[in-house]
Amino acid sequence: MRRKTVTVFAAGCFNRIHRAHLRMLQTARCLGDRLVVVLSNDAHNRKPNAVAARTRLRWMKQLGLADKVIVGEADSFAATLRREKPDILVLGYDQRLPDAKTARAIRDLGVEVVVMPWFPGKEETCTP
């Protein structure tokens, strides 16, 4: 009997990719068979150091850690979850679900949420 492929989602802005991000993504990859990284849409990336989604997409693909890298839907993260149907959603130690729609989508799809521990290395930038 063939087992189901387990897809892991990791999401964030990733404006400046650093060693802690790399460690988190490597750990997330170990939770399943396939890692999908979802980058925050430009409409939601309001940080002072915001980098355009197309640039962040290129950087993340260059790292070669994910099987698939996408930019999230502009209207909601829940729409991205419903479209991609992951088995596991990985959150960084400082991340929370963005809204009730996302919580509902997670419940409806049966997505397991895993909150990662804090990883050292934020001061060591790795952005290509």
C-alpha positions in Angstrom: 0.0 0.0 0.0 1.3 3.4 -1.0 1.3 6.1 1.7 0.1 9.6 1.1 2.7 12.3 0.4 2.8 14.7 3.4 3.0 18.4 2.3 4.4 20.9 4.8 3.7 24.6 4.4 6.0 27.3 5.9 4.9 30.9 5.4 6.3 34.3 6.0 7.6 37.5 4.6 11.3 36.4 4.3 12.4 40.0 3.5 15.9 39.2 4.6 16.6 35.5 4.8 18.9 34.7 7.7 20.4 31.6 9.3 17.4 31.2 11.7 15.1 31.1 8.7 17.3 28.4 7.1 17.2 26.3 10.2 13.5 26.6 10.5 12.9 25.6 6.9 15.3 22.7 7.1 13.5 21.5 10.2 10.1 22.0 8.5 11.3 19.9 5.6 11.9 17.0 8.0 8.2 16.9 9.0 7.0 15.7 5.6 7.9 14.7 2.1 7.3 18.0 0.3 8.0 21.6 1.5 6.0 24.5 0.1 7.1 28.0 1.1 4.4 30.6 1.0 5.7 34.2 0.8 3.5 37.0 2.0 1.8 38.9 -0.7 3.1 42.5 -1.2 -0.2 43.8 0.0 0.4 42.1 3.4 4.2 42.8 3.6 4.2 46.1 5.3 7.4 45.9 7.2 9.9 48.8 7.0 12.4 46.6 5.2 9.8 45.1 2.7 11.2 43.6 -0.4 9.1 43.0 -3.5 7.5 39.5 -3.8 9.1 38.7 -7.1 12.6 39.4 -5.6 11.8 37.3 -2.5 10.5 34.5 -4.7 13.7 34.5 -6.7 15.8 34.4 -3.5 13.8 31.5 -1.9 14.0 29.5 -5.1 17.8 30.0 -5.3 18.2 28.5 -1.8 16.8 25.2 -3.1 15.2 24.3 0.2 11.6 24.1 -1.0 9.9 21.9 -3.5 7.6 24.8 -4.4 7.7 28.5 -3.6 4.6 30.6 -4.1 3.3 34.1 -3.2 0.2 33.9 -1.1 -3.2 35.2 -2.2 -3.7 39.0 -1.9 -7.1 38.6 -0.2 -6.4 35.9 2.3 -4.0 33.2 3.5 -7.0 30.9 3.9 -7.5 31.0 0.1 -3.9 29.8 -0.4 -4.4 27.0 2.2 -7.6 25.9 0.5 -6.0 25.9 -2.9 -2.8 24.0 -1.9 -4.3 21.7 0.8 -1.2 21.1 3.0 -1.1 18.5 5.7 1.1 20.5 8.1 1.4 24.3 8.6 4.6 25.3 10.2 4.7 28.6 12.1 7.8 30.4 13.4 8.0 30.8 17.2 6.7 34.4 16.8 4.0 33.8 14.2 0.2 33.5 14.8 -2.6 32.6 12.5 -3.6 35.7 10.7 -7.4 35.6 11.1 -10.5 33.5 11.8 -10.9 32.6 8.1 -7.5 30.9 8.2 -8.3 29.1 11.5 -11.5 27.8 9.8 -9.6 26.6 6.7 -7.1 24.8 8.9 -9.9 23.1 10.8 -11.9 22.3 7.7 -8.9 20.8 5.9 -7.6 19.0 8.9 -4.2 20.7 8.8 -1.9 20.1 11.7 -0.2 23.3 13.0 3.3 23.0 14.3 5.0 26.0 16.0 8.7 25.9 15.7 11.1 26.8 18.5 13.3 29.8 18.4 16.4 29.2 16.3 19.5 31.3 16.7 21.1 33.1 13.8 18.9 36.1 13.0 21.9 38.3 12.9 23.6 36.3 10.2 21.9 37.3 6.9 22.0 34.8 4.0 19.9 36.6 1.4 21.4 35.9 -2.0 
